[in-house]
Amino acid sequence: MKYFWTLFWTFLLVLMLNYVAGAMIGVELDLTASAILAVLSTIVILVIPAVLPNGEEKHGLH
């Protein structure tokens, strides 16, 4: 379920960003570009925590 909700909220936020930015520069709303950007953003959001370490550090001599 976390993947679905992440995609859902990312899609809504990217759609809102695309709408506002497009309105500011005077272009039409493009749902295809918003959907592609939302999927790519979701992948990045889900991959970053998997790649980052858990915060456990080895302490050396210092």
SEFIZA-3560 file (N, C-alpha, C; in Angstrom, 3 decimals):
REM SEFIZA-3560
<numar><xx>0.815</xx><yy>-1.197</yy><zz>0.000</zz><atom>N</atom></numar>
<numar><xx>0.000</xx><yy>0.000</yy><zz>0.000</zz><atom>CA</atom></numar>
<numar><xx>0.856</xx><yy>1.257</yy><zz>0.000</zz><atom>C</atom></numar>
<numar><xx>2.065</xx><yy>1.181</yy><zz>0.597</zz><atom>N</atom></numar>
<numar><xx>2.873</xx><yy>2.399</yy><zz>0.645</zz><atom>CA</atom></numar>
<numar><xx>3.298</xx><yy>2.828</yy><zz>-0.758</zz><atom>C</atom></numar>
<numar><xx>3.455</xx><yy>1.888</yy><zz>-1.664</zz><atom>N</atom></numar>
<numar><xx>3.815</xx><yy>2.246</yy><zz>-3.034</zz><atom>CA</atom></numar>
<numar><xx>2.658</xx><yy>2.953</yy><zz>-3.729</zz><atom>C</atom></numar>
<numar><xx>1.457</xx><yy>2.466</yy><zz>-3.496</zz><atom>N</atom></numar>
<numar><xx>0.283</xx><yy>3.096</yy><zz>-4.098</zz><atom>CA</atom></numar>
<numar><xx>0.110</xx><yy>4.522</yy><zz>-3.593</zz><atom>C</atom></numar>
<numar><xx>0.180</xx><yy>4.705</yy><zz>-2.260</zz><atom>N</atom></numar>
<numar><xx>-0.029</xx><yy>6.042</yy><zz>-1.703</zz><atom>CA</atom></numar>
<numar><xx>1.094</xx><yy>6.984</yy><zz>-2.082</zz><atom>C</atom></numar>
<numar><xx>2.304</xx><yy>6.476</yy><zz>-2.174</zz><atom>N</atom></numar>
<numar><xx>3.409</xx><yy>7.317</yy><zz>-2.620</zz><atom>CA</atom></numar>
<numar><xx>3.169</xx><yy>7.779</yy><zz>-4.045</zz><atom>C</atom></numar>
<numar><xx>2.761</xx><yy>6.866</yy><zz>-4.922</zz><atom>N</atom></numar>
<numar><xx>2.459</xx><yy>7.243</yy><zz>-6.304</zz><atom>CA</atom></numar>
<numar><xx>1.274</xx><yy>8.194</yy><zz>-6.368</zz><atom>C</atom></numar>
<numar><xx>0.249</xx><yy>7.941</yy><zz>-5.581</zz><atom>N</atom></numar>
<numar><xx>-0.946</xx><yy>8.780</yy><zz>-5.582</zz><atom>CA</atom></numar>
<numar><xx>-0.615</xx><yy>10.221</yy><zz>-5.201</zz><atom>C</atom></numar>
<numar><xx>0.075</xx><yy>10.411</yy><zz>-4.066</zz><atom>N</atom></numar>
<numar><xx>0.384</xx><yy>11.759</yy><zz>-3.609</zz><atom>CA</atom></numar>
<numar><xx>1.421</xx><yy>12.421</yy><zz>-4.491</zz><atom>C</atom></numar>
<numar><xx>2.366</xx><yy>11.663</yy><zz>-4.992</zz><atom>N</atom></numar>
<numar><xx>3.345</xx><yy>12.239</yy><zz>-5.910</zz><atom>CA</atom></numar>
<numar><xx>2.664</xx><yy>12.710</yy><zz>-7.180</zz><atom>C</atom></numar>
<numar><xx>1.719</xx><yy>11.918</yy><zz>-7.692</zz><atom>N</atom></numar>
<numar><xx>0.993</xx><yy>12.319</yy><zz>-8.893</zz><atom>CA</atom></numar>
<numar><xx>0.219</xx><yy>13.610</yy><zz>-8.652</zz><atom>C</atom></numar>
<numar><xx>-0.470</xx><yy>13.701</yy><zz>-7.512</zz><atom>N</atom></numar>
<numar><xx>-1.235</xx><yy>14.921</yy><zz>-7.225</zz><atom>CA</atom></numar>
<numar><xx>-0.327</xx><yy>16.141</yy><zz>-7.083</zz><atom>C</atom></numar>
<numar><xx>0.785</xx><yy>15.982</yy><zz>-6.385</zz><atom>N</atom></numar>
<numar><xx>1.684</xx><yy>17.114</yy><zz>-6.194</zz><atom>CA</atom></numar>
<numar><xx>2.364</xx><yy>17.533</yy><zz>-7.492</zz><atom>C</atom></numar>
<numar><xx>2.756</xx><yy>16.573</yy><zz>-8.317</zz><atom>N</atom></numar>
<numar><xx>3.377</xx><yy>16.898</yy><zz>-9.597</zz><atom>CA</atom></numar>
<numar><xx>2.353</xx><yy>17.531</yy><zz>-10.532</zz><atom>C</atom></numar>
<numar><xx>1.132</xx><yy>17.043</yy><zz>-10.504</zz><atom>N</atom></numar>
<numar><xx>0.072</xx><yy>17.634</yy><zz>-11.316</zz><atom>CA</atom></numar>
<numar><xx>-0.178</xx><yy>19.081</yy><zz>-10.901</zz><atom>C</atom></numar>
<numar><xx>-0.221</xx><yy>19.338</yy><zz>-9.605</zz><atom>N</atom></numar>
<numar><xx>-0.406</xx><yy>20.703</yy><zz>-9.114</zz><atom>CA</atom></numar>
<numar><xx>0.763</xx><yy>21.593</yy><zz>-9.525</zz><atom>C</atom></numar>
<numar><xx>1.983</xx><yy>21.086</yy><zz>-9.392</zz><atom>N</atom></numar>
<numar><xx>3.159</xx><yy>21.845</yy><zz>-9.789</zz><atom>CA</atom></numar>
<numar><xx>3.142</xx><yy>22.150</yy><zz>-11.278</zz><atom>C</atom></numar>
<numar><xx>2.783</xx><yy>21.159</yy><zz>-12.077</zz><atom>N</atom></numar>
<numar><xx>2.705</xx><yy>21.337</yy><zz>-13.524</zz><atom>CA</atom></numar>
<numar><xx>1.630</xx><yy>22.358</yy><zz>-13.885</zz><atom>C</atom></numar>
<numar><xx>0.502</xx><yy>22.325</yy><zz>-13.200</zz><atom>N</atom></numar>
<numar><xx>-0.584</xx><yy>23.266</yy><zz>-13.458</zz><atom>CA</atom></numar>
<numar><xx>-0.172</xx><yy>24.698</yy><zz>-13.119</zz><atom>C</atom></numar>
<numar><xx>0.420</xx><yy>24.877</yy><zz>-11.946</zz><atom>N</atom></numar>
<numar><xx>0.802</xx><yy>26.225</yy><zz>-11.517</zz><atom>CA</atom></numar>
<numar><xx>1.921</xx><yy>26.774</yy><zz>-12.384</zz><atom>C</atom></numar>
<numar><xx>2.947</xx><yy>25.966</yy><zz>-12.635</zz><atom>N</atom></numar>
<numar><xx>4.058</xx><yy>26.430</yy><zz>-13.469</zz><atom>CA</atom></numar>
<numar><xx>3.594</xx><yy>26.710</yy><zz>-14.895</zz><atom>C</atom></numar>
<numar><xx>2.713</xx><yy>25.861</yy><zz>-15.417</zz><atom>N</atom></numar>
<numar><xx>2.187</xx><yy>26.095</yy><zz>-16.764</zz><atom>CA</atom></numar>
<numar><xx>1.333</xx><yy>27.342</yy><zz>-16.842</zz><atom>C</atom></numar>
<numar><xx>0.556</xx><yy>27.614</yy><zz>-15.799</zz><atom>N</atom></numar>
<numar><xx>-0.268</xx><yy>28.819</yy><zz>-15.778</zz><atom>CA</atom></numar>
<numar><xx>0.595</xx><yy>30.071</yy><zz>-15.706</zz><atom>C</atom></numar>
<numar><xx>1.711</xx><yy>29.973</yy><zz>-15.015</zz><atom>N</atom></numar>
<numar><xx>2.590</xx><yy>31.135</yy><zz>-14.893</zz><atom>CA</atom></numar>
<numar><xx>3.270</xx><yy>31.476</yy><zz>-16.204</zz><atom>C</atom></numar>
<numar><xx>3.587</xx><yy>30.465</yy><zz>-17.015</zz><atom>N</atom></numar>
<numar><xx>4.256</xx><yy>30.749</yy><zz>-18.283</zz><atom>CA</atom></numar>
<numar><xx>3.302</xx><yy>30.693</yy><zz>-19.466</zz><atom>C</atom></numar>
<numar><xx>2.048</xx><yy>30.348</yy><zz>-19.213</zz><atom>N</atom></numar>
<numar><xx>1.031</xx><yy>30.409</yy><zz>-20.252</zz><atom>CA</atom></numar>
<numar><xx>0.979</xx><yy>29.217</yy><zz>-21.195</zz><atom>C</atom></numar>
<numar><xx>1.211</xx><yy>28.021</yy><zz>-20.698</zz><atom>N</atom></numar>
<numar><xx>1.104</xx><yy>26.825</yy><zz>-21.542</zz><atom>CA</atom></numar>
<numar><xx>-0.019</xx><yy>25.942</yy><zz>-21.016</zz><atom>C</atom></numar>
<numar><xx>-0.449</xx><yy>24.998</yy><zz>-21.848</zz><atom>N</atom></numar>
<numar><xx>-1.518</xx><yy>24.084</yy><zz>-21.457</zz><atom>CA</atom></numar>
<numar><xx>-1.036</xx><yy>23.049</yy><zz>-20.448</zz><atom>C</atom></numar>
<numar><xx>-1.996</xx><yy>22.498</yy><zz>-19.714</zz><atom>N</atom></numar>
<numar><xx>-1.701</xx><yy>21.422</yy><zz>-18.783</zz><atom>CA</atom></numar>
<numar><xx>-1.516</xx><yy>20.130</yy><zz>-19.566</zz><atom>C</atom></numar>
<numar><xx>-0.397</xx><yy>19.456</yy><zz>-19.356</zz><atom>N</atom></numar>
<numar><xx>-0.082</xx><yy>18.221</yy><zz>-20.070</zz><atom>CA</atom></numar>
<numar><xx>-0.103</xx><yy>17.063</yy><zz>-19.078</zz><atom>C</atom></numar>
<numar><xx>-1.172</xx><yy>16.261</yy><zz>-19.121</zz><atom>N</atom></numar>
<numar><xx>-1.311</xx><yy>15.151</yy><zz>-18.179</zz><atom>CA</atom></numar>
<numar><xx>-0.284</xx><yy>14.049</yy><zz>-18.416</zz><atom>C</atom></numar>
<numar><xx>0.100</xx><yy>13.848</yy><zz>-19.668</zz><atom>N</atom></numar>
<numar><xx>1.086</xx><yy>12.804</yy><zz>-19.972</zz><atom>CA</atom></numar>
<numar><xx>2.432</xx><yy>13.129</yy><zz>-19.331</zz><atom>C</atom></numar>
<numar><xx>2.864</xx><yy>14.362</yy><zz>-19.477</zz><atom>N</atom></numar>
<numar><xx>4.138</xx><yy>14.767</yy><zz>-18.877</zz><atom>CA</atom></numar>
<numar><xx>4.057</xx><yy>14.688</yy><zz>-17.359</zz><atom>C</atom></numar>
<numar><xx>2.918</xx><yy>15.064</yy><zz>-16.796</zz><atom>N</atom></numar>
<numar><xx>2.740</xx><yy>14.985</yy><zz>-15.346</zz><atom>CA</atom></numar>
<numar><xx>2.801</xx><yy>13.542</yy><zz>-14.862</zz><atom>C</atom></numar>
<numar><xx>2.171</xx><yy>12.634</yy><zz>-15.585</zz><atom>N</atom></numar>
<numar><xx>2.165</xx><yy>11.225</yy><zz>-15.192</zz><atom>CA</atom></numar>
<numar><xx>3.567</xx><yy>10.626</yy><zz>-15.273</zz><atom>C</atom></numar>
<numar><xx>4.291</xx><yy>10.948</yy><zz>-16.329</zz><atom>N</atom></numar>
<numar><xx>5.654</xx><yy>10.427</yy><zz>-16.485</zz><atom>CA</atom></numar>
<numar><xx>6.555</xx><yy>10.968</yy><zz>-15.385</zz><atom>C</atom></numar>
<numar><xx>6.453</xx><yy>12.257</yy><zz>-15.122</zz><atom>N</atom></numar>
<numar><xx>7.264</xx><yy>12.865</yy><zz>-14.069</zz><atom>CA</atom></numar>
<numar><xx>6.897</xx><yy>12.315</yy><zz>-12.696</zz><atom>C</atom></numar>
<numar><xx>5.622</xx><yy>12.027</yy><zz>-12.464</zz><atom>N</atom></numar>
<numar><xx>5.186</xx><yy>11.463</yy><zz>-11.188</zz><atom>CA</atom></numar>
<numar><xx>5.747</xx><yy>10.059</yy><zz>-10.990</zz><atom>C</atom></numar>
<numar><xx>5.722</xx><yy>9.246</yy><zz>-12.028</zz><atom>N</atom></numar>
<numar><xx>6.264</xx><yy>7.886</yy><zz>-11.921</zz><atom>CA</atom></numar>
<numar><xx>7.770</xx><yy>7.929</yy><zz>-11.668</zz><atom>C</atom></numar>
<numar><xx>8.479</xx><yy>8.790</yy><zz>-12.394</zz><atom>N</atom></numar>
<numar><xx>9.924</xx><yy>8.902</yy><zz>-12.188</zz><atom>CA</atom></numar>
<numar><xx>10.244</xx><yy>9.431</yy><zz>-10.794</zz><atom>C</atom></numar>
<numar><xx>9.480</xx><yy>10.402</yy><zz>-10.325</zz><atom>N</atom></numar>
<numar><xx>9.690</xx><yy>10.940</yy><zz>-8.983</zz><atom>CA</atom></numar>
<numar><xx>9.411</xx><yy>9.882</yy><zz>-7.922</zz><atom>C</atom></numar>
<numar><xx>8.378</xx><yy>9.073</yy><zz>-8.124</zz><atom>N</atom></numar>
<numar><xx>8.058</xx><yy>8.004</yy><zz>-7.183</zz><atom>CA</atom></numar>
<numar><xx>9.184</xx><yy>6.989</yy><zz>-7.110</zz><atom>C</atom></numar>
<numar><xx>9.740</xx><yy>6.639</yy><zz>-8.244</zz><atom>N</atom></numar>
<numar><xx>10.857</xx><yy>5.691</yy><zz>-8.263</zz><atom>CA</atom></numar>
<numar><xx>12.038</xx><yy>6.257</yy><zz>-7.489</zz><atom>C</atom></numar>
<numar><xx>12.344</xx><yy>7.541</yy><zz>-7.707</zz><atom>N</atom></numar>
<numar><xx>13.451</xx><yy>8.166</yy><zz>-6.994</zz><atom>CA</atom></numar>
<numar><xx>13.166</xx><yy>8.212</yy><zz>-5.493</zz><atom>C</atom></numar>
<numar><xx>11.939</xx><yy>8.558</yy><zz>-5.124</zz><atom>N</atom></numar>
<numar><xx>11.571</xx><yy>8.632</yy><zz>-3.711</zz><atom>CA</atom></numar>
<numar><xx>11.692</xx><yy>7.274</yy><zz>-3.040</zz><atom>C</atom></numar>
<numar><xx>11.356</xx><yy>6.203</yy><zz>-3.738</zz><atom>N</atom></numar>
<numar><xx>11.418</xx><yy>4.869</yy><zz>-3.151</zz><atom>CA</atom></numar>
<numar><xx>12.820</xx><yy>4.263</yy><zz>-3.178</zz><atom>C</atom></numar>
<numar><xx>13.665</xx><yy>4.704</yy><zz>-4.103</zz><atom>N</atom></numar>
<numar><xx>15.011</xx><yy>4.142</yy><zz>-4.221</zz><atom>CA</atom></numar>
<numar><xx>15.974</xx><yy>4.799</yy><zz>-3.230</zz><atom>C</atom></numar>
<numar><xx>15.816</xx><yy>6.087</yy><zz>-2.978</zz><atom>N</atom></numar>
<numar><xx>16.756</xx><yy>6.793</yy><zz>-2.107</zz><atom>CA</atom></numar>
<numar><xx>16.859</xx><yy>6.159</yy><zz>-0.722</zz><atom>C</atom></numar>
<numar><xx>15.766</xx><yy>5.859</yy><zz>-0.017</zz><atom>N</atom></numar>
<numar><xx>15.919</xx><yy>5.217</yy><zz>1.299</zz><atom>CA</atom></numar>
<numar><xx>16.533</xx><yy>3.815</yy><zz>1.224</zz><atom>C</atom></numar>
<numar><xx>16.337</xx><yy>3.128</yy><zz>0.118</zz><atom>N</atom></numar>
<numar><xx>16.915</xx><yy>1.789</yy><zz>-0.013</zz><atom>CA</atom></numar>
<numar><xx>18.434</xx><yy>1.853</yy><zz>-0.203</zz><atom>C</atom></numar>
<numar><xx>18.919</xx><yy>2.929</yy><zz>-0.783</zz><atom>N</atom></numar>
<numar><xx>20.346</xx><yy>3.069</yy><zz>-1.069</zz><atom>CA</atom></numar>
<numar><xx>21.100</xx><yy>3.650</yy><zz>0.121</zz><atom>C</atom></numar>
<numar><xx>20.471</xx><yy>4.552</yy><zz>0.852</zz><atom>N</atom></numar>
<numar><xx>21.141</xx><yy>5.192</yy><zz>1.974</zz><atom>CA</atom></numar>
<numar><xx>21.374</xx><yy>4.198</yy><zz>3.115</zz><atom>C</atom></numar>
<numar><xx>22.473</xx><yy>4.382</yy><zz>3.831</zz><atom>N</atom></numar>
<numar><xx>22.733</xx><yy>3.494</yy><zz>4.973</zz><atom>CA</atom></numar>
<numar><xx>21.766</xx><yy>3.797</yy><zz>6.115</zz><atom>C</atom></numar>
<numar><xx>21.674</xx><yy>2.878</yy><zz>7.051</zz><atom>N</atom></numar>
<numar><xx>20.749</xx><yy>3.008</yy><zz>8.175</zz><atom>CA</atom></numar>
<numar><xx>21.216</xx><yy>3.988</yy><zz>9.235</zz><atom>C</atom></numar>
<numar><xx>22.394</xx><yy>4.533</yy><zz>9.112</zz><atom>N</atom></numar>
<numar><xx>22.888</xx><yy>5.478</yy><zz>10.075</zz><atom>CA</atom></numar>
<numar><xx>23.876</xx><yy>4.885</yy><zz>11.058</zz><atom>C</atom></numar>
<numar><xx>24.177</xx><yy>3.634</yy><zz>10.909</zz><atom>N</atom></numar>
<numar><xx>25.155</xx><yy>2.993</yy><zz>11.787</zz><atom>CA</atom></numar>
<numar><xx>26.553</xx><yy>3.315</yy><zz>11.277</zz><atom>C</atom></numar>
<numar><xx>27.335</xx><yy>3.952</yy><zz>12.146</zz><atom>N</atom></numar>
<numar><xx>28.684</xx><yy>4.329</yy><zz>11.748</zz><atom>CA</atom></numar>
<numar><xx>29.695</xx><yy>3.555</yy><zz>12.582</zz><atom>C</atom></numar>
<numar><xx>30.786</xx><yy>3.201</yy><zz>11.972</zz><atom>N</atom></numar>
<numar><xx>31.875</xx><yy>2.585</yy><zz>12.709</zz><atom>CA</atom></numar>
<numar><xx>32.789</xx><yy>3.693</yy><zz>13.209</zz><atom>C</atom></numar>
<numar><xx>33.085</xx><yy>3.652</yy><zz>14.466</zz><atom>N</atom></numar>
<numar><xx>33.961</xx><yy>4.653</yy><zz>15.030</zz><atom>CA</atom></numar>
<numar><xx>35.390</xx><yy>4.138</yy><zz>15.021</zz><atom>C</atom></numar>
<numar><xx>36.262</xx><yy>4.978</yy><zz>14.535</zz><atom>N</atom></numar>
<numar><xx>37.657</xx><yy>4.598</yy><zz>14.456</zz><atom>CA</atom></numar>
<numar><xx>38.397</xx><yy>4.853</yy><zz>15.755</zz><atom>C</atom></numar>
<numar><xx>39.628</xx><yy>5.272</yy><zz>15.660</zz><atom>N</atom></numar>
<numar><xx>40.453</xx><yy>5.502</yy><zz>16.827</zz><atom>CA</atom></numar>
<numar><xx>40.123</xx><yy>6.822</yy><zz>17.514</zz><atom>C</atom></numar>
<numar><xx>39.391</xx><yy>7.674</yy><zz>16.895</zz><atom>N</atom></numar>
<numar><xx>39.108</xx><yy>9.012</yy><zz>17.435</zz><atom>CA</atom></numar>
<numar><xx>37.910</xx><yy>8.990</yy><zz>18.315</zz><atom>C</atom></numar>
//
